[in-house]
Amino acid sequence: IQKKLVLSQDHMHIGNGLMKRLSYILVILVCAAADMLGQEKAPYFCNEEDAVLEYIRTTAEGNVKWYHTMTIEEVQQEGDLTRIDYTSHILNHKRKPYYGDEPAQLSASINQGSVTLDVAESVAAVFRTMLPSGAKITSSGGESTLPSDMVPGDVLPDVHASVKALGLTMKVTVTERKVLRIETITTPAGTFECVVIRERKVEKGMGRNRHTVADTWYARGIGMVRHDTYSPDMELQTSEVLSSKMSR
């Protein structure tokens, strides 16, 4: 009887130890699943208030074309909609203003993880930094969306934007927007898992007639990590990469 009792107690100890290990493993799996779910829901844009993202654009020859700073000014939650106000400031290779002296004031919206940017208003915002404060600038069309559930092979809607200023009109058309692949890349700011989107962009008017093809790498919670532009014949023209991310 004593041997049976000791054996039974040993079995209980083994059973308790096994249950503890199984419970521990279960907790780890649940936490991992929660982390993965949270990552999947993160938008392809930076929604961290006071975050400062710095980029460097170089030519195909490796020369610096400009330095680009993007600052998240304010993140506002209104029900399911998140509005992000941010600035974009570009300096040339000598760190002098490339466009206007002041940063362009921009905004983005996020709904259920999907990001919407107003291409027309983004162009108009740059014009506002260059033209006199009283200049009439209007924009129309141009909404571009980055769905949260993009997968390779997806085709995104075309973008048609129009901006009028000083009696002149500039039109921007973005077509052939396709999700190419999921790829992990490393930049000076770190290593990121990205979705890669290719699109064709045509700009006409205001003395600017430009036709390019671009591949852009987007990371969740960050947004653009890399942006390569090509000629229509797929000859590399420029490459812009995230060089740092910090809080101000």
The 8 nearest C-alpha neighbors of each residue, nearest first, counted from 0:
[[1, 3, 2, 4, 5, 6, 7, 8],
 [0, 2, 4, 3, 5, 6, 7, 8],
 [3, 1, 5, 4, 0, 6, 7, 8],
 [2, 4, 6, 0, 1, 5, 7, 8],
 [5, 3, 1, 7, 2, 6, 0, 8],
 [4, 6, 8, 2, 7, 3, 1, 9],
 [7, 5, 3, 9, 4, 8, 2, 10],
 [6, 8, 4, 10, 5, 9, 3, 11],
 [9, 7, 11, 5, 10, 6, 4, 12],
 [10, 8, 6, 12, 11, 7, 5, 13],
 [9, 11, 13, 7, 8, 12, 14, 6],
 [10, 12, 14, 8, 9, 13, 15, 7],
 [13, 11, 15, 9, 14, 10, 16, 8],
 [14, 12, 10, 16, 11, 15, 17, 9],
 [13, 15, 11, 17, 12, 16, 10, 18],
 [16, 14, 12, 18, 17, 13, 11, 19],
 [17, 15, 13, 19, 14, 18, 12, 20],
 [16, 18, 14, 20, 15, 19, 13, 21],
 [17, 19, 21, 15, 20, 16, 22, 14],
 [20, 18, 22, 16, 17, 21, 23, 15],
 [21, 19, 23, 17, 18, 22, 24, 16],
 [20, 22, 18, 24, 23, 19, 25, 17],
 [23, 21, 25, 19, 20, 24, 18, 26],
 [22, 24, 20, 26, 21, 25, 19, 27],
 [25, 23, 27, 21, 26, 22, 20, 28],
 [24, 26, 22, 28, 23, 27, 21, 29],
 [27, 25, 29, 23, 24, 28, 30, 22],
 [28, 26, 24, 30, 25, 29, 31, 23],
 [29, 27, 31, 25, 26, 30, 32, 24],
 [28, 30, 32, 26, 31, 27, 25, 33],
 [31, 29, 33, 27, 32, 28, 26, 34],
 [30, 32, 28, 34, 33, 29, 27, 35],
 [31, 33, 35, 29, 34, 30, 28, 36],
 [34, 32, 30, 36, 31, 35, 37, 29],
 [35, 33, 31, 37, 32, 36, 38, 30],
 [34, 36, 38, 32, 33, 37, 39, 31],
 [37, 35, 33, 39, 38, 34, 32, 40],
 [36, 38, 34, 40, 35, 39, 33, 41],
 [37, 39, 35, 41, 36, 40, 34, 219],
 [40, 38, 36, 37, 41, 35, 147, 148],
 [39, 41, 37, 38, 112, 42, 36, 147],
 [40, 42, 38, 219, 220, 39, 112, 37],
 [43, 41, 112, 44, 219, 220, 147, 113],
 [42, 44, 219, 222, 218, 220, 217, 221],
 [222, 43, 45, 221, 220, 42, 46, 219],
 [44, 46, 221, 220, 222, 47, 43, 42],
 [45, 47, 44, 48, 220, 74, 83, 71],
 [48, 46, 50, 45, 49, 71, 74, 220],
 [47, 49, 71, 50, 73, 74, 72, 46],
 [50, 48, 71, 246, 72, 247, 51, 47],
 [49, 51, 246, 71, 48, 47, 245, 70],
 [52, 50, 70, 245, 244, 246, 69, 49],
 [53, 51, 244, 69, 68, 243, 70, 50],
 [52, 54, 68, 243, 242, 67, 241, 69],
 [53, 55, 241, 67, 242, 240, 66, 68],
 [54, 56, 66, 239, 240, 65, 67, 242],
 [57, 55, 239, 65, 238, 64, 63, 66],
 [58, 56, 63, 64, 62, 61, 238, 237],
 [57, 59, 237, 61, 60, 62, 236, 64],
 [58, 60, 236, 237, 61, 235, 57, 238],
 [61, 59, 58, 62, 57, 236, 237, 63],
 [60, 62, 58, 57, 59, 63, 237, 238],
 [61, 63, 57, 58, 60, 64, 59, 92],
 [64, 62, 57, 92, 65, 56, 58, 61],
 [65, 63, 57, 92, 56, 91, 58, 62],
 [66, 64, 91, 92, 56, 90, 63, 55],
 [67, 65, 55, 90, 89, 54, 91, 56],
 [66, 68, 89, 54, 53, 88, 55, 65],
 [69, 67, 53, 88, 87, 52, 54, 89],
 [68, 70, 87, 52, 86, 51, 53, 88],
 [69, 71, 51, 86, 85, 50, 72, 52],
 [72, 70, 85, 49, 48, 50, 73, 84],
 [73, 71, 85, 84, 49, 70, 48, 86],
 [74, 72, 84, 48, 83, 71, 75, 85],
 [73, 75, 83, 82, 48, 84, 46, 76],
 [76, 74, 82, 81, 73, 83, 77, 84],
 [75, 77, 81, 80, 78, 82, 74, 79],
 [78, 76, 80, 81, 79, 75, 82, 74],
 [77, 79, 80, 76, 81, 110, 75, 111],
 [80, 78, 110, 77, 111, 81, 76, 109],
 [81, 79, 110, 77, 78, 109, 76, 82],
 [80, 82, 76, 109, 108, 75, 77, 110],
 [83, 81, 108, 75, 74, 107, 76, 109],
 [82, 84, 74, 107, 106, 73, 108, 85],
 [85, 83, 106, 73, 72, 105, 71, 74],
 [84, 86, 71, 72, 105, 70, 106, 104],
 [87, 85, 104, 70, 103, 69, 105, 102],
 [86, 88, 69, 103, 102, 68, 70, 89],
 [89, 87, 102, 68, 67, 103, 69, 86],
 [88, 90, 67, 97, 66, 96, 68, 65],
 [91, 89, 96, 94, 97, 95, 66, 65],
 [90, 92, 65, 94, 97, 93, 95, 64],
 [91, 93, 65, 94, 64, 63, 90, 66],
 [92, 94, 91, 95, 90, 65, 96, 63],
 [95, 93, 90, 91, 92, 96, 66, 65],
 [94, 96, 90, 91, 93, 97, 92, 89],
 [97, 95, 90, 100, 98, 99, 91, 89],
 [96, 98, 90, 91, 89, 95, 99, 65],
 [99, 97, 96, 129, 100, 89, 128, 125],
 [100, 98, 128, 129, 101, 96, 97, 102],
 [99, 101, 96, 128, 98, 102, 129, 97],
 [100, 102, 99, 128, 103, 88, 96, 98],
 [103, 101, 88, 87, 86, 104, 100, 128],
 [102, 104, 87, 125, 124, 86, 105, 128],
 [105, 103, 86, 124, 85, 102, 87, 106],
 [106, 104, 85, 86, 84, 121, 103, 124],
 [107, 105, 84, 83, 85, 108, 82, 104],
 [106, 108, 116, 83, 115, 82, 84, 109],
 [107, 109, 82, 115, 81, 114, 83, 110],
 [110, 108, 114, 81, 113, 80, 112, 115],
 [109, 111, 80, 113, 112, 79, 81, 108],
 [112, 110, 113, 109, 79, 80, 147, 40],
 [111, 113, 42, 147, 110, 40, 109, 41],
 [114, 112, 146, 147, 110, 109, 111, 145],
 [113, 115, 109, 145, 144, 108, 146, 112],
 [116, 114, 144, 108, 143, 107, 109, 145],
 [117, 115, 107, 143, 142, 118, 144, 114],
 [116, 118, 142, 120, 141, 119, 121, 143],
 [117, 119, 141, 121, 120, 142, 116, 122],
 [120, 118, 160, 141, 122, 121, 138, 117],
 [119, 121, 123, 117, 122, 118, 138, 124],
 [122, 120, 118, 124, 119, 123, 117, 105],
 [121, 123, 125, 119, 120, 124, 118, 126],
 [124, 122, 120, 126, 125, 121, 119, 127],
 [125, 123, 121, 127, 122, 103, 126, 120],
 [124, 126, 122, 128, 127, 103, 123, 121],
 [127, 125, 123, 129, 128, 124, 130, 122],
 [128, 126, 124, 125, 129, 130, 123, 132],
 [127, 129, 99, 125, 126, 101, 130, 103],
 [128, 130, 99, 126, 127, 98, 125, 131],
 [129, 131, 127, 126, 128, 134, 132, 133],
 [132, 130, 133, 134, 129, 127, 128, 135],
 [131, 133, 134, 130, 127, 128, 135, 129],
 [134, 132, 131, 135, 130, 136, 127, 165],
 [135, 133, 131, 132, 136, 130, 165, 164],
 [136, 134, 164, 133, 137, 165, 163, 132],
 [135, 137, 164, 163, 134, 123, 138, 162],
 [138, 136, 163, 162, 135, 164, 139, 123],
 [137, 139, 162, 119, 161, 120, 163, 123],
 [138, 140, 161, 160, 119, 141, 162, 137],
 [141, 139, 160, 159, 142, 119, 161, 138],
 [140, 142, 160, 118, 119, 159, 158, 117],
 [143, 141, 117, 116, 118, 140, 158, 115],
 [142, 144, 116, 115, 158, 117, 141, 118],
 [145, 143, 115, 114, 146, 116, 142, 113],
 [144, 146, 114, 113, 115, 147, 143, 43],
 [147, 145, 113, 148, 149, 144, 114, 112],
 [146, 148, 113, 112, 149, 42, 145, 40],
 [147, 149, 146, 150, 39, 113, 40, 112],
 [150, 148, 146, 147, 153, 151, 178, 145],
 [149, 151, 153, 152, 148, 178, 180, 181],
 [152, 150, 180, 178, 179, 153, 149, 181],
 [151, 153, 178, 179, 150, 154, 177, 180],
 [152, 154, 178, 151, 177, 150, 155, 149],
 [153, 155, 177, 176, 178, 152, 156, 175],
 [154, 156, 176, 177, 153, 157, 175, 178],
 [157, 155, 158, 154, 176, 174, 143, 144],
 [158, 156, 174, 173, 155, 159, 176, 175],
 [157, 159, 173, 141, 172, 143, 142, 160],
 [160, 158, 172, 141, 140, 171, 173, 157],
 [161, 159, 141, 140, 119, 171, 170, 139],
 [160, 162, 170, 139, 138, 169, 119, 171],
 [163, 161, 138, 169, 168, 137, 119, 123],
 [164, 162, 168, 137, 167, 136, 138, 169],
 [165, 163, 136, 167, 166, 135, 168, 162],
 [164, 166, 167, 135, 134, 163, 136, 168],
 [167, 165, 164, 163, 168, 135, 136, 205],
 [168, 166, 164, 165, 163, 205, 169, 204],
 [169, 167, 163, 162, 204, 205, 164, 170],
 [168, 170, 204, 162, 203, 161, 205, 163],
 [171, 169, 161, 203, 160, 202, 204, 162],
 [170, 172, 202, 160, 201, 159, 161, 203],
 [171, 173, 159, 201, 158, 200, 160, 174],
 [172, 174, 200, 158, 199, 157, 201, 198],
 [173, 175, 157, 199, 176, 198, 172, 200],
 [176, 174, 198, 199, 177, 157, 173, 197],
 [177, 175, 198, 155, 174, 197, 154, 196],
 [176, 178, 154, 197, 196, 153, 179, 155],
 [177, 179, 196, 151, 153, 152, 195, 180],
 [180, 178, 151, 195, 196, 177, 152, 197],
 [181, 179, 151, 195, 194, 178, 182, 150],
 [180, 182, 194, 193, 195, 151, 183, 192],
 [181, 183, 193, 192, 180, 184, 194, 195],
 [182, 184, 192, 191, 193, 190, 185, 181],
 [185, 183, 191, 190, 182, 192, 186, 193],
 [184, 186, 190, 189, 191, 187, 183, 188],
 [185, 187, 188, 189, 241, 190, 242, 240],
 [186, 188, 242, 189, 243, 241, 185, 240],
 [189, 187, 243, 242, 186, 241, 244, 190],
 [190, 188, 186, 185, 187, 191, 243, 242],
 [189, 191, 185, 184, 186, 183, 192, 188],
 [192, 190, 183, 184, 193, 218, 185, 189],
 [191, 193, 183, 182, 218, 184, 190, 181],
 [194, 192, 218, 217, 182, 216, 181, 183],
 [193, 195, 181, 217, 216, 180, 182, 196],
 [196, 194, 216, 180, 179, 215, 178, 181],
 [195, 197, 178, 215, 177, 214, 179, 194],
 [198, 196, 214, 177, 213, 176, 215, 178],
 [199, 197, 176, 175, 213, 212, 174, 177],
 [198, 200, 212, 174, 173, 175, 211, 213],
 [201, 199, 173, 211, 172, 210, 212, 198],
 [200, 202, 210, 172, 209, 171, 173, 211],
 [203, 201, 171, 209, 208, 170, 210, 172],
 [204, 202, 208, 170, 169, 207, 201, 171],
 [203, 205, 169, 207, 206, 168, 208, 170],
 [206, 204, 207, 169, 167, 168, 203, 208],
 [205, 207, 204, 208, 203, 169, 167, 209],
 [208, 206, 204, 205, 203, 209, 202, 169],
 [207, 209, 203, 202, 204, 206, 210, 201],
 [208, 210, 202, 201, 207, 211, 203, 200],
 [209, 211, 201, 200, 202, 231, 208, 230],
 [212, 210, 230, 200, 231, 229, 199, 228],
 [211, 213, 199, 229, 228, 198, 231, 200],
 [214, 212, 228, 227, 198, 197, 229, 215],
 [213, 215, 197, 227, 196, 226, 195, 228],
 [216, 214, 226, 196, 195, 225, 213, 227],
 [215, 217, 195, 225, 224, 193, 194, 223],
 [218, 216, 223, 222, 193, 194, 224, 43],
 [219, 217, 193, 222, 221, 43, 192, 191],
 [220, 218, 43, 42, 221, 41, 222, 44],
 [219, 221, 45, 44, 41, 42, 43, 222],
 [222, 220, 45, 44, 218, 219, 43, 223],
 [44, 221, 223, 43, 217, 218, 45, 220],
 [222, 224, 217, 225, 216, 221, 218, 215],
 [223, 225, 241, 216, 217, 240, 222, 218],
 [224, 226, 240, 216, 239, 215, 223, 241],
 [227, 225, 215, 239, 238, 214, 216, 240],
 [228, 226, 238, 214, 213, 237, 239, 215],
 [229, 227, 213, 237, 236, 212, 235, 238],
 [230, 228, 235, 233, 212, 234, 236, 211],
 [229, 231, 211, 233, 234, 232, 212, 235],
 [232, 230, 233, 211, 212, 229, 210, 234],
 [231, 233, 230, 234, 229, 212, 211, 235],
 [234, 232, 229, 230, 231, 235, 212, 228],
 [233, 235, 229, 230, 232, 236, 231, 228],
 [236, 234, 229, 59, 237, 228, 233, 230],
 [235, 237, 229, 59, 228, 58, 234, 230],
 [238, 236, 58, 228, 59, 57, 227, 235],
 [237, 239, 227, 57, 56, 226, 228, 58],
 [238, 240, 56, 226, 55, 225, 57, 227],
 [241, 239, 225, 54, 55, 224, 242, 226],
 [242, 240, 54, 224, 243, 53, 188, 186],
 [241, 243, 187, 188, 54, 53, 240, 55],
 [244, 242, 188, 53, 241, 52, 187, 245],
 [245, 243, 52, 51, 53, 188, 50, 246],
 [244, 246, 51, 50, 247, 243, 52, 49],
 [247, 245, 50, 49, 51, 244, 48, 52],
 [246, 49, 50, 51, 245, 70, 48, 71]]
